[in-house]
Amino acid sequence: MKAVILAAGISARLRPLTDNTPKCLLKVGAKSILERTIDNLIANEINDVIVVTGYLKEMIEDFLQKKISKIKLYIYL
């Protein structure tokens, strides 16, 4: 099974928190929203993940390449 994560928005309503960080990388407790989402997908045996990026895409790509190794990952702009 495949999953699509839309991580492309600017999240203007969360400013100033999102001035330098995309919403999906904001921490909730010890983990970012994106990390929590991917952990839940893995726990439900979903191993193919497509992430659609936009705003601050380089930060999202760097995070995914460093942190996520248990899934087949596709990143699109």
C-alpha positions in Angstrom: 0.0 0.0 0.0 1.1 3.5 -0.7 0.6 6.8 1.2 0.8 10.4 0.0 1.8 13.2 2.4 1.1 16.7 1.3 3.8 18.9 2.9 3.8 21.9 0.6 1.9 24.7 2.3 3.3 27.9 3.7 1.2 27.6 6.9 0.8 31.4 7.2 -1.6 31.1 10.1 1.1 29.6 12.2 3.6 32.4 11.7 6.0 33.2 13.3 6.6 29.5 14.0 6.7 28.7 10.2 8.9 31.7 9.1 12.0 29.4 9.0 10.5 25.9 9.5 7.8 24.1 7.4 4.8 23.1 9.4 5.5 19.4 9.0 8.8 19.8 10.8 7.4 21.6 13.8 7.9 19.6 17.0 5.0 18.2 19.0 6.7 16.9 22.1 9.9 15.1 21.0 9.0 14.4 17.4 8.0 16.5 14.4 4.6 16.2 12.8 6.2 14.5 9.7 8.1 12.0 11.8 5.0 11.1 13.8 3.1 10.6 10.5 5.7 8.4 9.0 6.0 6.4 12.2 2.3 5.7 12.1 2.5 4.7 8.5 5.3 2.2 9.3 3.3 0.8 12.2 0.4 0.1 9.8 2.8 -1.6 7.4 2.7 1.1 4.8 6.2 1.2 3.3 5.8 3.3 0.1 5.5 7.0 0.9 5.2 9.9 -1.5 5.9 13.3 0.0 4.8 16.3 -2.0 6.9 19.3 -0.9 6.9 23.0 -1.7 7.7 25.6 0.9 11.2 25.1 2.3 11.4 21.9 0.4 15.2 21.5 1.1 14.6 21.3 4.8 12.0 18.5 4.3 14.2 16.6 1.9 17.2 16.8 4.3 15.1 15.6 7.2 13.7 12.7 5.3 17.0 11.6 4.0 18.6 11.7 7.4 15.8 10.3 9.6 13.8 7.9 7.5 15.3 4.6 6.3 12.6 2.0 6.8 10.5 3.0 3.8 10.7 3.5 0.1 10.4 7.3 -0.2 9.5 9.4 -3.2 9.8 13.2 -2.9 8.1 15.5 -5.5 7.9 19.3 -5.9 
